[in-house]
Amino acid sequence: MAVILVLRALGLGDLLTAVPALRALRRARPADRLLLAAPEALAPLVPLVDADVELVPTPGLAALPTVPGMPAVDLAVNLHGSGPESIDDLRALRPRRLLTHRHPAHPDLDGPEWTADSHEVERWCDLLAWYGVPADPRDLTLAVPTVPNPVPDAVVVHPGAASAARRWPPDRFAAVARTLAAETSSRVIVTGGAAERELATTVATDAGLGSDAVFVGHDLADLAALVAGAPLVVCGDTGVGHLATAFGTPSVLLFGPTPPNRWGPPADRPHHVVLWAGTTGDPHASTPDAGLLRITTSSVLDAARTLLAGGDPCRITTETAARSVSSAPATSD
């Protein structure tokens, strides 16, 4: 049995955008052992990829060559980045073959050119296609979680994001949560990672929801079950939004500074409303993106109400959202 090793040592959303590529590799090599080098925290989600994948706990770059017990690798696949560091990591394993994008630091390796403005899902499918492995970028749906939903039928409000540039202000999330709690029969839950407890507590408290509405620090199996069974998710450009896409959960997604045509849900999934001011910026900035701040609470609530009422979300597209917020002030309305 040959060993295939895929490097994707990143976060939740990064794993979910690689699902079609992982499944394509499984279809192409059904009898081989498929390993995924990714952070250990993602372990609860790996079975939901439904591609018979084994996790090799890898916290990030420069860690892979030192993983204990790493078997000999026949095929290495770089789904991590453009290189050269990710290519260096995989070459250190001495695989018989390496699939990666071309990089000038490794002129002896062939591969497609890296295109900065590609959608993240299509980027990895196109990489495999270049090497003769067909992959369907629409193949994003995760398997149904086997753990019970910890808070059935709860609206999920997720105010966090990996960088400040992608965090809509907490007071606006609180205003949305407060209004949805008053207008719907569903509970409203504020979620976050272990490091986001203070943020989630602030949003829940300001929304008048109480401490029992804070859902923080749970493993990804519980979070996945929560999102899969939710009537609605409201969040920024972050991993929880990708979970909503993967489970077909209606969602309102707030984008900025990265455009949704690079990280947003595909057009063939109609239950997700993307709000974006049409501007781009530094996704790693230490303050909220100016375009993100132009998205108002009223536009988020309008989209949320449409989805909760079972209306046609297609009337609120990225383009119309951009027009609707283009003249909005950079403060909460």
MOJO-V225706 format. One line per field, one symbol per residue. phi: phi as a letter, one per 30 degrees, with the letter a starting at -180 (. if undefined). A space follows every 10 residues. Layout:
# MOJO-V225706
phi->???
This chain:
# MOJO-V225706
phi->.dccbccadb cedddddcee ddddddddbd ccdccbdaed ddedcedddh bhccdcebdl dicddcddid ddcdbcbccc adjddddeed dddhddbbca ddbddbddcd ldddcdcddd ddeddddddd cicdbcdddc ddddeddddd bdhcdccbdd adbdeccdee dddddddddd ddccdddccc cldedceddd dddddddici ddddcbiddd ddddddddcd dabbaddadd ddddddcide bcccckcddd dcbdddddcd cbcccadicb addcddbedd dddddcdddd dedddedddi dddddccedd ddddcdcddd bdc
